[in-house]
């Protein structure tokens, strides 16, 4: 499944970033769930492209950091 879905999600992520779409948040949440639930499969899928794996991991870390800041702001209100 991941071998077919991940390239589409990565492509969609790039398009949403270009358009600065609000849907990017939901896509990043979905990517986060996939990477957690299918960790071993992710390693297999990215065995041929470790650079892409590192890029996705970096983007997800940035997403987590922004999410933590956003959540912190909501709790102050």
Secondary structure, 3 states (H helix, E strand, C coil): CHHHHHHHHHHHHHHHHHHCCCHHHHHHHHHHHHHHHCHHHHHHHHHHCHHHHHHHHHHHHHHHHHHHHHHHHHHHC
